[in-house]
Amino acid sequence: MSCIFMEDEGMSIFGGLSEQNLADSVIDPKRLFRALPRPQGSPFQFPHDIQTEVWDKWFPRRDEPDLVVKMNTGSGKTVIGLVICRSALNEGVGPVAYLVPNLQLKEQVSSTATLLGIDWVGEPSDPRFQSGEALLIDTVHTIFHGRTRFGLRGDTRQPLELGSVVIDDAHACIPAIEGQYSFTIDSTAAAYRQLRELFADVLTEQSVVGAANLISGEGSQAVPVPYWSWHERLQPAAHILTQHAANSAATPEVKFKWPLIADQLRICDVAFGPSKVQIRLPHPDLAAVASFTNAKRRVYMTATLADDSVLTTSLGVAARCVTEPVTPGSASDLGDRLILTPTATTAAITASDVRKQADTWAKQHNVVVIVPSRHRAKAWEEVTNEIHDKESVQTAIQRLRSGHVGLVVLVARYDGVDLPGPACRVLILDGLPDSYDPLELVEAVAVGGTEEMRSRQMQRIEQGMGRGVRSVDDYCAVLLLDPRLVDRLHQSASRAQLSPATRAQYELSRRFARGGHGKGIDFVREAVAAFLRRDPEWVNASKAAVEGLQYERPDDVPAIDEADREAFTLALAGRFEEAKSVLDNAITAMENAPVRGWYKQRGASYLDLINPVKARDLQRSARLDNNYLLKLAAETRPPRITALGDQATAAAAYMTEIFSTPRNLELGVEAMLSQLTPSPERGSYRGFEDGVLRLGQLLGLASSRPDQQTGVGPDNLWALGNDRYFVMEAKSESVATQVSRDNLEQLSHSIDWFDDAYSEPRHTAVPILIHPSRQPMWDARPRQGARVMTFDKLTQLREAVRRFATALLSNSDYERSGEVGKNLVQFGLIASQLEQRWTEEFLPPARR
């Protein structure tokens, strides 16, 4: 045995234990912040006034099980959330988890915690987290996945407990959580083929062309499986899925997602695309992870976006929590932004001009471009090789935060990215954020033009604009490049969906940009240069624009959103009649017919599990509201369209109704022409076909999309007058140099459909294929009278339409049918000219 003696017997080995460590005991956030043992050089020496104000409002409400904290992007939410977590630990309401949407934000939050002097761990298995000594910082996936240590419903393992949870950047976390309740199988897997064959007949009923493309692997159209067919064939479908899961147990898709939906297959939505089939619960089944739903406190940190109802539908947050958030008194806690729309400010500026100018800015500043897809990023390859997706984005952001990099393109990073200070001085949004999963495509077709979908898009746009300002003292010039994006922001209803501070900055920037009409890229260059050198005139005007802004009290959560979540919860419990009734009560008051139909269909999907006859009646009612919903087998004939009378009068009436000002007409036409630009990007066909629909309406023609309405017929149909029609098939995603036999057979089938649907002898149709080439392959034979609109002809048509609209801007001539008629003739857009002017005959088939 040996003994250890202290050199200085006057010192106790237990010295200091009698002194209480305030950082481990204080629960008041302001006192706690002062007590934290921050390392030397930490930037967090004093809290901002706004942070202390939020803590003061949170503290007396801290025992509410759900709380929403809303603050401007970059106003110190992370510090607030971390101190709330430490307070909960000190109070004994642990273990505590701080959750973020991705690994990049996990790293940023972890760094902030270290600089604050807050103990944290990065793994739920760490005993310091489980014992409540340190908080867990991790992504939301650590809780919501099929093998979570926090335990699933029915799990035999002892689940980890949670006392408090903070979900940061909640609007970005929601898609991440929803994605865990969505299971996909790639088209190369045997299970995909087996499921496709199981539902082959009903897929054809929904879309003849779409079902054919599932076999050929062409295109990107999504085809839904009707809920009634899914229910009828659930047993063999479940067998296929279970076998697939057993054979692929090592893959992340199976390990982490399949267990979350396997027990609730009967209420899943299902859709096929050419590359994968998707099976998804309508909303996350949060109760499957009891540790989350049993936590005493859940705090949702959100940016100040207008529509927070998604917290109710996706995460089950009570409506009262959404409408009574914790907010600072002032909404002016936002970094400075100049928000410009160069190509919409003046026709003298092109997208190429902006890219070249961005390359120049990048010599001195970090310039970050956010694009929705790899395809959209290709246009930037002429000025940078720094193009990053999810595989390399984290490294790229670290480099941007460390120093000067130049021009960097980030693919689909509209949220979950922090680029403070010099990390981003110029931010360019080039394209609208889109989704391409099969079920998202199905929903976009059904309710894509509704206010609800526009609101979601505006949310993503604002999130994107916020990537470059991360504190009150930060500043960043923001350029919006996509005409559709600009058109969306130009609409007053869309601007109302922005947060107060963002809306004020955008309105100030619009007022300044009026001086740039008719000027070239020099106007933008000089404006950004002055902004970046902090021109006092701009700084003062910008401060005045946001001074005194208050956080707006959120609107009541729409009754349908509450009902949608409640109905889903009832359906999970097998109470299908009640689920349908809950939706009925909310649907009654809805005025938006397409969205009303969407929710009727949801109610019918629940009702079908106990009363298929009544469910079919409800589905028929849903299709009266929205004929882009699931099609019943006996109801595949769309309503006929007929010519609208005098073309010029119809065109003037349409423009007058849709565009309230000449400027709105100019931006609206540019957005439509952007849709009418062919692209090999998967899913872009939806926008293209919608553009063809809108072009017909702009020109005063009756216009429809039969295939989207019923699953049979052509992509687009125009009624030209005198009982003549254009029957159009669009191959806007094609890059082929020759026209295939399948393409021409599809066009021929569409004419057969027309002959059946418009059977009177007086009706005549011109078959038109929109395609890169007019050269058929050796085995392809065009139908008699068939014509082609090549992409070159389409380019010329777009320019003619642009000039047509421009000519009508002066004195609001677009409201006068006489002026509209003259210009329709002038630019070759009168119905009698369209065929000869913008289409061509096919060439003889190529030699074998």
ZAMARGU-4260 file (C-alpha; in steps of 0.2 Angstrom, whole numbers, plus 5000, padded with zeros to 4 digits):
<rodrens>
0) 5000/5000/5000 | 5006/5017/4996 | 5000/5035/5001 | 5001/5051/4992 | 5004/5066/5002
5) 5002/5084/4996 | 5017/5095/4995 | 5008/5109/5003 | 4998/5101/5017 | 4988/5118/5019
10) 4980/5114/5002 | 4966/5102/5001 | 4964/5090/4986 | 4945/5094/4987 | 4948/5112/4986
15) 4935/5122/4977 | 4921/5109/4979 | 4913/5121/4992 | 4911/5134/4979 | 4896/5132/4968
20) 4899/5134/4949 | 4886/5146/4943 | 4887/5140/4925 | 4881/5123/4931 | 4867/5129/4942
25) 4859/5146/4936 | 4844/5144/4925 | 4840/5162/4921 | 4847/5164/4903 | 4855/5181/4906
30) 4864/5177/4922 | 4869/5160/4914 | 4877/5169/4899 | 4887/5180/4911 | 4892/5164/4921
35) 4898/5153/4906 | 4917/5150/4906 | 4920/5157/4889 | 4938/5154/4882 | 4949/5169/4880
40) 4946/5178/4864 | 4928/5172/4862 | 4917/5184/4852 | 4903/5181/4864 | 4907/5193/4878
45) 4890/5202/4879 | 4873/5196/4873 | 4864/5207/4861 | 4849/5217/4867 | 4837/5206/4856
50) 4844/5190/4863 | 4841/5195/4881 | 4824/5201/4876 | 4820/5184/4869 | 4827/5175/4884
55) 4816/5186/4895 | 4800/5181/4885 | 4805/5162/4885 | 4809/5160/4903 | 4792/5162/4910
60) 4785/5151/4897 | 4798/5138/4897 | 4787/5124/4904 | 4776/5125/4889 | 4778/5108/4880
65) 4780/5117/4863 | 4787/5134/4860 | 4791/5143/4843 | 4805/5156/4843 | 4804/5167/4828
70) 4819/5179/4824 | 4827/5186/4808 | 4840/5176/4800 | 4857/5180/4807 | 4851/5189/4822
75) 4859/5177/4835 | 4846/5162/4836 | 4860/5150/4839 | 4867/5158/4855 | 4849/5160/4861
80) 4845/5141/4858 | 4862/5135/4866 | 4859/5145/4882 | 4841/5138/4883 | 4848/5121/4882
85) 4861/5124/4895 | 4847/5132/4906 | 4837/5116/4904 | 4851/5105/4909 | 4854/5116/4925
90) 4836/5115/4929 | 4836/5096/4927 | 4825/5095/4912 | 4837/5084/4903 | 4844/5075/4893
95) 4845/5090/4881 | 4847/5089/4862 | 4851/5103/4850 | 4846/5097/4832 | 4850/5105/4816
100) 4846/5100/4797 | 4864/5095/4791 | 4882/5091/4796 | 4888/5109/4790 | 4876/5117/4803
105) 4881/5104/4816 | 4899/5110/4814 | 4894/5128/4815 | 4883/5126/4831 | 4897/5115/4839
110) 4910/5129/4836 | 4898/5142/4844 | 4895/5131/4859 | 4913/5129/4862 | 4916/5148/4861
115) 4901/5151/4873 | 4909/5139/4886 | 4895/5126/4885 | 4899/5108/4886 | 4893/5097/4872
120) 4894/5080/4864 | 4891/5075/4846 | 4885/5057/4849 | 4869/5051/4858 | 4879/5036/4865
125) 4890/5048/4875 | 4887/5045/4894 | 4889/5064/4897 | 4873/5067/4886 | 4863/5053/4894
130) 4868/5058/4912 | 4863/5077/4908 | 4881/5084/4910 | 4882/5090/4892 | 4870/5094/4878
135) 4869/5084/4862 | 4872/5093/4846 | 4868/5083/4831 | 4857/5083/4815 | 4838/5078/4816
140) 4842/5062/4808 | 4850/5056/4824 | 4833/5054/4832 | 4822/5051/4816 | 4828/5036/4808
145) 4824/5017/4808 | 4838/5012/4820 | 4838/5027/4831 | 4845/5025/4849 | 4830/5034/4855
150) 4819/5019/4851 | 4805/5016/4839 | 4787/5011/4844 | 4788/4992/4848 | 4806/4992/4850
155) 4813/4979/4863 | 4828/4990/4866 | 4828/5002/4881 | 4826/5019/4872 | 4836/5035/4877
160) 4826/5048/4886 | 4825/5066/4881 | 4820/5080/4893 | 4822/5095/4881 | 4824/5097/4862
165) 4829/5113/4852 | 4826/5111/4834 | 4836/5125/4825 | 4832/5131/4808 | 4815/5122/4809
170) 4810/5125/4792 | 4825/5117/4785 | 4823/5102/4797 | 4806/5099/4792 | 4810/5092/4774
175) 4824/5082/4782 | 4812/5074/4794 | 4799/5071/4781 | 4812/5063/4770 | 4815/5049/4783
180) 4796/5044/4781 | 4799/5042/4762 | 4805/5026/4755 | 4812/5024/4737 | 4817/5010/4727
185) 4828/5013/4712 | 4822/5007/4695 | 4837/4995/4693 | 4831/4985/4708 | 4820/4969/4705
190) 4807/4976/4717 | 4804/4991/4706 | 4800/4980/4691 | 4789/4969/4702 | 4779/4983/4709
195) 4777/4991/4692 | 4770/4975/4685 | 4759/4973/4700 | 4751/4990/4696 | 4753/4990/4677
200) 4735/4992/4673 | 4731/5006/4685 | 4746/5016/4680 | 4740/5015/4662 | 4723/5021/4668
205) 4732/5036/4676 | 4743/5040/4661 | 4746/5030/4645 | 4761/5040/4641 | 4768/5040/4658
210) 4766/5022/4661 | 4775/5018/4644 | 4789/5029/4650 | 4791/5019/4666 | 4795/5004/4655
215) 4807/5013/4643 | 4815/5024/4657 | 4812/5040/4646 | 4806/5056/4653 | 4803/5061/4670
220) 4784/5061/4672 | 4778/5054/4688 | 4763/5042/4689 | 4753/5039/4705 | 4746/5023/4711
225) 4728/5026/4715 | 4725/5023/4734 | 4711/5011/4730 | 4722/5000/4720 | 4736/5001/4733
230) 4723/4995/4746 | 4717/4981/4735 | 4734/4975/4732 | 4743/4979/4748 | 4747/4961/4753
235) 4757/4957/4737 | 4765/4974/4737 | 4770/4972/4756 | 4777/4955/4752 | 4788/4963/4738
240) 4794/4977/4749 | 4798/4966/4763 | 4808/4954/4752 | 4817/4970/4745 | 4821/4975/4763
245) 4827/4958/4768 | 4839/4957/4753 | 4845/4975/4755 | 4846/4977/4774 | 4864/4985/4773
250) 4858/5000/4762 | 4855/5016/4771 | 4838/5018/4762 | 4832/5002/4770 | 4840/5003/4787
255) 4835/5021/4791 | 4819/5023/4782 | 4809/5007/4780 | 4806/5004/4798 | 4798/5021/4800
260) 4784/5017/4787 | 4783/4998/4787 | 4769/4997/4800 | 4759/5010/4791 | 4759/5005/4773
265) 4741/5005/4771 | 4740/5024/4772 | 4755/5028/4762 | 4755/5037/4745 | 4764/5029/4731
270) 4770/5036/4714 | 4782/5029/4700 | 4795/5039/4691 | 4806/5032/4677 | 4820/5031/4689
275) 4812/5026/4706 | 4796/5022/4715 | 4792/5031/4731 | 4781/5026/4745 | 4778/5039/4758
280) 4768/5043/4773 | 4757/5059/4771 | 4766/5067/4786 | 4779/5061/4798 | 4773/5049/4811
285) 4782/5057/4826 | 4774/5046/4839 | 4785/5032/4832 | 4799/5040/4841 | 4792/5041/4858
290) 4807/5050/4866 | 4803/5065/4855 | 4784/5066/4859 | 4787/5062/4877 | 4800/5076/4879
295) 4795/5089/4892 | 4800/5104/4881 | 4802/5106/4863 | 4808/5123/4856 | 4807/5127/4837
300) 4819/5140/4831 | 4812/5148/4815 | 4816/5162/4804 | 4803/5176/4802 | 4793/5168/4787
305) 4775/5172/4785 | 4768/5154/4784 | 4772/5144/4800 | 4757/5132/4798 | 4769/5119/4791
310) 4775/5117/4810 | 4757/5111/4813 | 4755/5099/4798 | 4772/5091/4798 | 4777/5092/4817
315) 4760/5092/4825 | 4764/5109/4834 | 4748/5115/4842 | 4741/5130/4832 | 4741/5141/4848
320) 4760/5139/4849 | 4762/5144/4831 | 4751/5160/4832 | 4759/5165/4849 | 4778/5163/4846
325) 4792/5171/4856 | 4799/5186/4846 | 4809/5201/4849 | 4799/5218/4850 | 4809/5225/4835
330) 4810/5216/4818 | 4825/5227/4812 | 4838/5215/4818 | 4844/5210/4801 | 4859/5212/4791
335) 4859/5224/4776 | 4855/5219/4759 | 4853/5227/4742 | 4841/5216/4732 | 4842/5218/4713
340) 4834/5209/4698 | 4846/5214/4684 | 4838/5205/4669 | 4821/5212/4674 | 4827/5229/4677
345) 4831/5232/4659 | 4831/5221/4643 | 4848/5228/4640 | 4855/5216/4653 | 4857/5197/4649
350) 4861/5183/4661 | 4878/5181/4652 | 4881/5199/4657 | 4878/5195/4675 | 4889/5180/4675
355) 4903/5190/4667 | 4901/5204/4680 | 4900/5191/4694 | 4917/5184/4688 | 4924/5202/4690
360) 4917/5204/4707 | 4925/5187/4712 | 4942/5195/4710 | 4940/5204/4726 | 4925/5197/4735
365) 4918/5180/4738 | 4903/5178/4726 | 4891/5163/4730 | 4878/5157/4717 | 4864/5146/4722
370) 4856/5135/4708 | 4842/5122/4709 | 4851/5108/4700 | 4867/5102/4692 | 4860/5107/4675
375) 4857/5125/4680 | 4875/5125/4686 | 4882/5122/4669 | 4879/5140/4663 | 4892/5145/4676
380) 4906/5133/4671 | 4912/5147/4659 | 4917/5158/4674 | 4921/5145/4688 | 4925/5127/4691
385) 4920/5129/4709 | 4903/5120/4708 | 4898/5110/4723 | 4884/5098/4728 | 4880/5089/4744
390) 4897/5079/4742 | 4908/5094/4743 | 4898/5108/4749 | 4904/5107/4767 | 4922/5109/4762
395) 4918/5123/4750 | 4909/5133/4764 | 4924/5130/4776 | 4935/5138/4763 | 4923/5153/4760
400) 4923/5156/4779 | 4942/5155/4780 | 4946/5168/4767 | 4945/5173/4749 | 4940/5159/4736
405) 4931/5169/4722 | 4915/5163/4713 | 4907/5147/4721 | 4891/5139/4714 | 4881/5129/4727
410) 4868/5116/4720 | 4851/5116/4729 | 4857/5125/4745 | 4843/5137/4748 | 4844/5134/4767
415) 4855/5126/4780 | 4870/5136/4775 | 4878/5151/4785 | 4890/5162/4775 | 4894/5177/4787
420) 4904/5192/4783 | 4917/5191/4769 | 4912/5173/4766 | 4899/5180/4755 | 4898/5198/4749
425) 4888/5195/4733 | 4874/5181/4733 | 4866/5176/4716 | 4850/5166/4716 | 4849/5158/4698
430) 4833/5148/4697 | 4818/5143/4708 | 4820/5129/4720 | 4811/5113/4713 | 4809/5096/4719
435) 4809/5080/4709 | 4803/5066/4719 | 4789/5057/4711 | 4776/5061/4724 | 4782/5079/4724
440) 4779/5080/4705 | 4762/5073/4707 | 4757/5086/4720 | 4765/5100/4709 | 4754/5095/4695
445) 4738/5094/4706 | 4740/5110/4716 | 4756/5118/4708 | 4747/5135/4704 | 4739/5137/4720
450) 4743/5150/4734 | 4749/5136/4746 | 4762/5130/4733 | 4767/5148/4730 | 4769/5151/4748
455) 4781/5137/4750 | 4791/5143/4735 | 4792/5161/4743 | 4798/5153/4759 | 4812/5144/4750
460) 4817/5160/4741 | 4818/5170/4757 | 4828/5157/4765 | 4840/5158/4750 | 4842/5177/4751
465) 4846/5175/4769 | 4862/5164/4767 | 4874/5179/4766 | 4869/5190/4781 | 4871/5181/4797
470) 4872/5196/4810 | 4865/5214/4811 | 4881/5221/4806 | 4883/5210/4791 | 4879/5215/4773
475) 4877/5206/4756 | 4872/5211/4739 | 4858/5199/4732 | 4855/5197/4714 | 4840/5187/4707
480) 4843/5180/4690 | 4828/5169/4685 | 4813/5178/4677 | 4801/5166/4685 | 4808/5170/4702
485) 4807/5189/4698 | 4789/5187/4692 | 4785/5178/4709 | 4792/5193/4719 | 4785/5206/4708
490) 4767/5200/4713 | 4761/5210/4728 | 4753/5195/4736 | 4769/5185/4735 | 4779/5200/4743
495) 4766/5200/4757 | 4773/5182/4761 | 4790/5189/4765 | 4796/5194/4783 | 4794/5212/4787
500) 4812/5216/4786 | 4815/5207/4770 | 4800/5215/4762 | 4806/5233/4767 | 4824/5229/4760
505) 4816/5223/4744 | 4804/5238/4742 | 4819/5250/4745 | 4829/5241/4732 | 4815/5241/4719
510) 4813/5260/4722 | 4832/5262/4718 | 4831/5250/4703 | 4818/5261/4694 | 4833/5272/4690
515) 4841/5258/4680 | 4827/5256/4667 | 4835/5256/4650 | 4853/5255/4657 | 4865/5241/4655
520) 4876/5231/4666 | 4886/5246/4671 | 4871/5251/4682 | 4872/5235/4692 | 4891/5236/4693
525) 4891/5253/4700 | 4876/5250/4712 | 4885/5234/4720 | 4901/5243/4721 | 4894/5258/4730
530) 4884/5246/4742 | 4900/5236/4746 | 4910/5251/4750 | 4895/5256/4762 | 4890/5271/4753
535) 4882/5282/4767 | 4867/5287/4757 | 4862/5269/4755 | 4867/5264/4773 | 4856/5278/4780
540) 4841/5274/4768 | 4842/5256/4772 | 4843/5258/4791 | 4828/5270/4790 | 4818/5257/4779
545) 4819/5244/4793 | 4819/5256/4808 | 4804/5253/4819 | 4798/5237/4810 | 4788/5226/4822
550) 4786/5207/4820 | 4769/5203/4813 | 4757/5193/4823 | 4756/5176/4813 | 4739/5173/4805
555) 4728/5159/4813 | 4734/5142/4807 | 4722/5138/4793 | 4708/5126/4799 | 4713/5114/4785
560) 4731/5112/4791 | 4725/5108/4809 | 4712/5096/4802 | 4725/5088/4790 | 4737/5084/4805
565) 4722/5078/4816 | 4715/5067/4802 | 4732/5059/4799 | 4734/5055/4818 | 4717/5047/4818
570) 4721/5037/4802 | 4737/5031/4811 | 4726/5024/4825 | 4715/5016/4812 | 4700/5028/4815
575) 4697/5031/4797 | 4679/5037/4797 | 4684/5050/4810 | 4699/5055/4800 | 4688/5058/4785
580) 4675/5068/4795 | 4688/5079/4803 | 4693/5084/4785 | 4675/5087/4780 | 4673/5100/4793
585) 4687/5110/4787 | 4684/5108/4768 | 4667/5115/4769 | 4674/5133/4771 | 4687/5132/4758
590) 4685/5143/4743 | 4700/5137/4733 | 4693/5123/4722 | 4709/5114/4717 | 4715/5113/4735
595) 4698/5108/4741 | 4698/5094/4729 | 4716/5089/4735 | 4710/5087/4753 | 4694/5078/4748
600) 4705/5065/4739 | 4715/5064/4755 | 4698/5060/4765 | 4693/5048/4752 | 4710/5039/4754
605) 4706/5036/4772 | 4688/5032/4769 | 4692/5019/4756 | 4699/5008/4770 | 4682/5005/4777
610) 4669/5011/4764 | 4675/5010/4746 | 4658/5014/4739 | 4657/5031/4748 | 4676/5034/4745
615) 4672/5033/4726 | 4658/5046/4727 | 4670/5058/4737 | 4683/5055/4724 | 4671/5060/4710
620) 4667/5076/4720 | 4686/5079/4722 | 4688/5078/4703 | 4674/5091/4700 | 4685/5103/4710
625) 4702/5098/4702 | 4703/5087/4687 | 4722/5084/4689 | 4718/5072/4703 | 4718/5053/4703
630) 4707/5047/4689 | 4693/5034/4690 | 4693/5021/4676 | 4677/5027/4669 | 4680/5045/4669
635) 4695/5049/4657 | 4687/5061/4645 | 4691/5079/4648 | 4680/5093/4645 | 4680/5099/4627
640) 4688/5116/4622 | 4681/5127/4608 | 4688/5143/4601 | 4685/5158/4611 | 4678/5169/4597
645) 4688/5184/4590 | 4707/5180/4594 | 4712/5198/4597 | 4697/5201/4609 | 4701/5185/4619
650) 4719/5189/4620 | 4716/5207/4626 | 4703/5200/4639 | 4716/5187/4645 | 4730/5200/4647
655) 4719/5213/4655 | 4713/5200/4668 | 4730/5192/4672 | 4741/5208/4671 | 4736/5223/4681
660) 4750/5234/4674 | 4762/5235/4659 | 4776/5230/4670 | 4767/5215/4676 | 4764/5210/4658
665) 4782/5212/4654 | 4788/5201/4669 | 4774/5188/4667 | 4779/5185/4648 | 4797/5184/4653
670) 4793/5171/4666 | 4782/5161/4653 | 4796/5162/4640 | 4808/5155/4653 | 4796/5140/4655
675) 4796/5138/4636 | 4815/5135/4635 | 4819/5117/4632 | 4830/5109/4645 | 4836/5091/4648
680) 4834/5093/4667 | 4823/5080/4674 | 4805/5086/4678 | 4807/5102/4668 | 4794/5096/4656
685) 4780/5101/4668 | 4785/5119/4667 | 4787/5118/4648 | 4770/5111/4645 | 4762/5124/4657
690) 4771/5137/4647 | 4763/5130/4631 | 4746/5131/4640 | 4749/5149/4645 | 4756/5154/4628
695) 4740/5148/4620 | 4730/5159/4632 | 4741/5174/4629 | 4737/5173/4611 | 4719/5172/4613
700) 4717/5153/4610 | 4707/5140/4620 | 4721/5130/4628 | 4722/5114/4638 | 4733/5099/4644
705) 4723/5083/4641 | 4736/5071/4647 | 4738/5080/4664 | 4719/5081/4666 | 4714/5063/4661
710) 4730/5053/4658 | 4726/5051/4640 | 4728/5062/4625 | 4741/5075/4620 | 4752/5085/4631
715) 4744/5101/4624 | 4729/5106/4614 | 4725/5123/4606 | 4708/5127/4598 | 4713/5139/4583
720) 4695/5143/4577 | 4686/5137/4562 | 4685/5120/4570 | 4704/5118/4568 | 4716/5112/4582
725) 4734/5110/4586 | 4737/5093/4594 | 4754/5094/4602 | 4767/5082/4610 | 4782/5091/4618
730) 4799/5083/4620 | 4806/5098/4629 | 4819/5087/4639 | 4825/5078/4623 | 4843/5081/4616
735) 4841/5068/4602 | 4847/5073/4585 | 4834/5062/4577 | 4815/5059/4580 | 4812/5041/4586
740) 4798/5029/4581 | 4791/5030/4599 | 4789/5049/4598 | 4780/5048/4582 | 4769/5034/4587
745) 4764/5044/4603 | 4759/5059/4592 | 4749/5047/4581 | 4740/5040/4597 | 4736/5058/4602
750) 4728/5061/4585 | 4718/5045/4587 | 4712/5052/4604 | 4707/5068/4596 | 4697/5059/4582
755) 4688/5050/4596 | 4685/5065/4608 | 4681/5077/4594 | 4672/5065/4582 | 4662/5077/4572
760) 4669/5077/4554 | 4670/5096/4554 | 4684/5095/4567 | 4702/5095/4560 | 4718/5093/4569
765) 4736/5097/4565 | 4748/5085/4574 | 4763/5094/4580 | 4779/5087/4588 | 4790/5099/4598
770) 4807/5092/4596 | 4826/5097/4593 | 4826/5089/4576 | 4815/5087/4561 | 4824/5071/4555
775) 4815/5055/4558 | 4825/5039/4562 | 4826/5026/4548 | 4811/5016/4556 | 4801/5031/4560
780) 4786/5037/4549 | 4777/5053/4553 | 4758/5053/4552 | 4751/5061/4537 | 4750/5080/4540
785) 4761/5079/4555 | 4773/5094/4557 | 4787/5098/4569 | 4792/5114/4579 | 4810/5112/4581
790) 4819/5120/4595 | 4826/5133/4583 | 4809/5137/4577 | 4804/5138/4595 | 4818/5151/4599
795) 4811/5162/4585 | 4793/5160/4592 | 4799/5165/4609 | 4807/5181/4602 | 4792/5185/4592
800) 4781/5183/4608 | 4793/5194/4617 | 4792/5208/4604 | 4773/5206/4603 | 4772/5209/4622
805) 4784/5224/4621 | 4774/5232/4608 | 4759/5232/4619 | 4767/5240/4634 | 4765/5258/4628
810) 4749/5266/4635 | 4743/5249/4640 | 4739/5244/4622 | 4737/5226/4628 | 4720/5231/4635
815) 4714/5236/4617 | 4708/5222/4606 | 4712/5233/4590 | 4730/5236/4595 | 4732/5217/4600
820) 4725/5212/4583 | 4737/5222/4573 | 4752/5215/4583 | 4746/5197/4582 | 4747/5199/4563
825) 4763/5210/4563 | 4772/5196/4573 | 4765/5181/4564 | 4755/5176/4579 | 4737/5176/4572
830) 4730/5158/4571 | 4730/5157/4552 | 4749/5160/4552 | 4755/5149/4566 | 4756/5133/4556
835) 4766/5139/4542 | 4777/5152/4552 | 4782/5141/4567 | 4781/5123/4561 | 4789/5113/4547
840) 4787/5097/4538 | 4797/5082/4543 | 4812/5077/4532 | 4812/5060/4524 | 4817/5046/4536
845) 4836/5044/4538 | 4844/5029/4530 | 4848/5014/4540
</rodrens>
